[in-house]
C-alpha cells in the first residue's frame, strides 16, 4: 500500500497489507486536510490522507474504524478513487458533536449524505462492495448484519482502494483502522 498525502504521524502494527487484517493502522491527521470539490463551499481540497492499493476487478473491502473525533468534520473511513475529480469517501464524519455515517460521491462536484448515529459504536465496521460500476456501501449494525446505506455509481476499469482520514477544520485527531480486508473477485 502507498500514501497519497502521507500524514505527519502514523504507525502500523506488523508489515504489509496482510498485517492490517490482524493488526492496526493508527494515524494522527494533519490540520486543514480534506477531500472535497466545489459544491456549496466553492473550493477544492485534495489533501486528505489516503492509504491505498490499486485494484482492477470487483471487490469487497472492510475495516473497523475507531476515532477520537473532536472537531467539526473530523472524518475517517474507506475511499475509492479514480482521480482527483472522481472518487467516493465513506465512513464516520463528526458534525456538531455527533458521529454520522457519511458518504461523499464526487463526479467533478461532490455530494454529501449523512445519517446521524445517536448511539455510535466504539468501533464502526464498514463494508464497500464494487460490482462493475455499482458501489454498495454498508455498515455493521448492533445485530451483526450489514445494512446498505448508499448505492453509488463509479465507472472505471482501475480504482485506488483504501483507508482515508482528514481534519478539515480542526488541529488533527487520532484514528485507528482495525481488521482491514480486501477480497478480490
SVG drawing of the C-alpha trace seen along z (x, -y; Angstrom):
<svg xmlns="http://www.w3.org/2000/svg" viewBox="-30 -29 37 43">
<polyline fill="none" stroke="black" stroke-width="0.4" points="0.0,0.0 1.1,-3.6 0.1,-7.1 -1.5,-9.9 -0.7,-12.9 1.1,-10.9 0.1,-12.1 2.8,-13.6 2.3,-10.8 1.3,-7.2 2.3,-3.7 1.2,-0.2 1.5,2.9 3.0,5.6 4.1,5.3 2.3,5.2 -1.4,5.5 -1.9,8.9 -0.7,7.4 -3.6,4.9 -6.1,7.9 -4.7,8.8 -3.2,5.6 -3.9,1.8 -3.0,-1.3 -3.1,-4.4 -3.0,-7.9 -2.8,-11.4 -4.3,-13.6 -2.8,-16.9 -4.9,-20.0 -6.8,-21.6 -7.0,-18.4 -9.9,-17.2 -11.3,-15.7 -14.0,-17.9 -14.9,-19.5 -16.8,-22.8 -20.4,-22.1 -21.8,-24.6 -18.4,-25.7 -17.0,-26.7 -13.5,-25.3 -11.5,-22.2 -9.5,-20.2 -7.4,-17.2 -5.0,-17.0 -6.6,-14.4 -4.7,-11.2 -5.3,-8.1 -3.5,-4.8 -4.3,-2.7 -3.7,0.1 -4.7,0.3 -7.4,2.8 -8.8,3.7 -11.6,6.1 -14.7,6.3 -14.0,6.5 -15.3,6.3 -13.3,4.1 -14.0,3.9 -12.5,2.2 -13.2,1.2 -12.8,-2.4 -12.1,-3.8 -11.7,-7.5 -11.1,-10.2 -13.3,-12.7 -13.2,-16.3 -13.6,-18.9 -16.2,-19.7 -15.8,-17.4 -13.2,-15.1 -13.6,-12.0 -12.2,-8.5 -13.2,-5.6 -12.8,-3.9 -12.0,-5.7 -12.3,-4.6 -10.5,-6.9 -10.2,-7.1 -8.5,-10.6 -8.9,-14.0 -12.3,-14.6 -13.9,-11.1 -14.0,-9.4 -16.0,-8.2 -15.2,-8.5 -17.4,-6.9 -17.2,-6.3 -17.7,-8.5 -17.8,-12.2 -18.2,-14.3 -20.7,-17.1 -21.9,-19.4 -20.9,-16.9 -22.5,-13.9 -20.9,-11.0 -22.5,-10.4 -22.4,-7.7 -21.2,-9.7 -20.8,-9.2 -19.4,-11.7 -19.6,-10.8 -17.7,-13.0 -18.1,-13.3 -16.4,-16.7 -18.7,-18.0 -19.1,-16.5 -22.3,-15.4 -22.7,-14.5 -25.1,-12.3 -25.2,-11.7 -27.1,-9.5 -26.7,-10.6 -25.6,-7.8 -27.4,-8.7 -25.6,-5.7 -22.4,-5.3 -20.4,-2.1 -16.9,-2.2 -15.7,-0.7 -17.7,-1.1 -17.4,1.8 -17.7,0.5 -18.0,2.6 -17.8,1.3 -18.5,3.7 -17.7,3.0 -19.9,4.8 -18.8,3.3 -19.8,-0.4 -22.1,0.1 -20.7,-0.7 -22.6,0.7 -21.8,-1.0 -22.8,0.8 -22.2,0.7 -22.4,3.4 -25.4,2.8 -25.8,3.9 -27.5,7.1 -24.4,8.1 -25.9,7.5 -24.5,5.3 -27.0,2.6 -26.6,0.8 -27.0,-3.0 -25.8,-4.1 -25.6,-2.8 -23.4,-4.9 -22.0,-5.0 -18.3,-5.0 -17.3,-3.7 -13.6,-2.9 -11.5,0.1 -9.0,-0.5 -9.5,-2.1 -7.4,-3.1 -8.9,-1.5 -8.0,-2.0 -8.2,-4.0 -9.0,-7.7 -8.9,-10.3 -8.9,-14.1 -9.4,-17.1 -10.9,-20.0 -11.5,-22.4 -9.5,-21.0 -6.0,-20.6 -6.0,-16.8 -7.2,-13.8 -6.2,-10.2 -7.9,-7.3 -7.2,-3.6 -8.2,-1.3 -8.7,2.4 -9.2,5.6 -8.7,4.3 -9.7,6.8 -9.7,6.5 -11.2,9.6 -10.9,9.5 -13.5,11.2"/>
</svg>
